[in-house]
Amino acid sequence: PHAPTAHFQRILVVAEGPTIAPAAERYATALAESFEGQPVVRQTHCTEESANNCDGSLLVTGVPAHPDGRLPDIAERLIRTCKLPMLFVPEGRR
């Protein structure tokens, strides 16, 4: 078992587009700094292989905010394939 703070030691921030979502990066940075974690790792595309073979301890990604609260396809794919704990940060309004 890991100490709870271990999840915040090396946070992987991923994007499913050309840029990383600003709110996701802010959350990841704040978590890492709060728990004396290492700098945030940035990746512009996340695959099952890259997420599960990185040295990250938590995956953070921005997702489009949906009025009905459902998650987009990227979130569902990550939930099914990624072994890291995840934080989905809503971005904007639809």
Backbone torsions as a table, in degrees:
resi	resn	phi	psi	omega
1	PRO	NA	141.3	179.7
2	HIS	-99.3	150.4	172.6
3	ALA	-64.0	147.0	-179.5
4	PRO	-53.8	-34.1	-178.7
5	THR	-69.0	-17.9	-179.7
6	ALA	-61.2	-28.2	179.5
7	HIS	-66.8	-18.4	-175.6
8	PHE	-108.4	12.3	-175.5
9	GLN	-76.6	-36.3	-179.0
10	ARG	-146.2	99.1	-172.6
11	ILE	-96.2	129.9	177.2
12	LEU	-96.7	120.1	177.2
13	VAL	-106.9	125.2	-177.7
14	VAL	-122.8	157.3	177.3
15	ALA	-126.4	150.1	172.9
16	GLU	-112.2	31.4	178.3
17	GLY	-153.4	-162.9	-176.2
18	PRO	-72.3	-22.2	-178.7
19	THR	-135.6	158.6	176.4
20	ILE	-80.5	137.4	-179.1
21	ALA	-62.8	129.0	-177.5
22	PRO	-57.2	-43.6	-178.7
23	ALA	-65.0	-38.4	178.9
24	ALA	-64.4	-41.8	178.9
25	GLU	-66.0	-39.4	178.0
26	ARG	-62.9	-46.0	179.0
27	TYR	-60.6	-47.5	-177.7
28	ALA	-61.8	-44.4	-179.8
29	THR	-63.9	-44.7	179.8
30	ALA	-62.9	-42.1	178.0
31	LEU	-63.2	-47.3	-179.3
32	ALA	-60.8	-45.3	-179.8
33	GLU	-66.5	-37.8	-179.2
34	SER	-65.0	-30.8	-176.9
35	PHE	-111.0	22.0	178.7
36	GLU	53.3	39.1	179.3
37	GLY	-81.1	174.4	178.2
38	GLN	-78.8	164.9	178.6
39	PRO	-54.9	150.4	-179.3
40	VAL	-67.3	135.8	175.5
41	VAL	-92.7	131.8	-179.2
42	ARG	-111.2	138.6	-179.7
43	GLN	-142.6	132.8	-175.4
44	THR	-86.9	-8.1	175.9
45	HIS	-150.9	135.1	-178.2
46	CYS	-113.3	128.2	173.7
47	THR	-119.5	165.7	177.8
48	GLU	-55.6	-45.3	-178.1
49	GLU	-64.4	-46.1	-177.4
50	SER	-67.4	-38.3	-179.9
51	ALA	-70.2	-40.7	-176.2
52	ASN	-82.5	-14.5	179.8
53	ASN	-109.0	8.8	177.9
54	CYS	-90.7	172.8	178.0
55	ASP	-98.6	24.6	177.9
56	GLY	-73.5	154.9	178.7
57	SER	-112.1	-13.0	179.6
58	LEU	-155.7	140.2	177.8
59	LEU	-106.9	129.7	176.8
60	VAL	-123.5	132.4	177.6
61	THR	-146.2	148.0	174.7
62	GLY	-83.1	143.0	176.7
63	VAL	-131.9	147.5	177.2
64	PRO	-61.8	137.0	177.5
65	ALA	-76.7	127.8	177.5
66	HIS	-111.2	136.8	-179.3
67	PRO	-58.7	-30.6	-178.6
68	ASP	-87.7	-0.6	175.9
69	GLY	81.3	1.4	-178.8
70	ARG	-75.9	155.8	179.8
71	LEU	-92.1	148.1	178.2
72	PRO	-74.7	173.5	-178.4
73	ASP	-56.1	-38.8	-179.1
74	ILE	-59.8	-41.5	-179.6
75	ALA	-65.4	-43.2	178.8
76	GLU	-62.0	-42.1	178.9
77	ARG	-62.3	-44.6	179.3
78	LEU	-63.8	-41.6	179.3
79	ILE	-59.6	-38.8	-177.9
80	ARG	-77.2	-25.7	-170.5
81	THR	-117.6	-25.3	-172.9
82	CYS	-90.0	136.1	-179.7
83	LYS	-89.1	-10.6	-179.1
84	LEU	-78.8	150.2	168.5
85	PRO	-61.8	150.0	-173.7
86	MET	-130.7	148.6	172.3
87	LEU	-127.9	119.5	176.8
88	PHE	-100.6	122.1	-176.4
89	VAL	-106.4	118.4	178.1
90	PRO	-64.0	137.7	179.1
91	GLU	-120.7	122.9	174.3
92	GLY	65.5	-172.5	-179.6
93	ARG	-126.6	147.9	174.9
94	ARG	-118.6	NA	NA
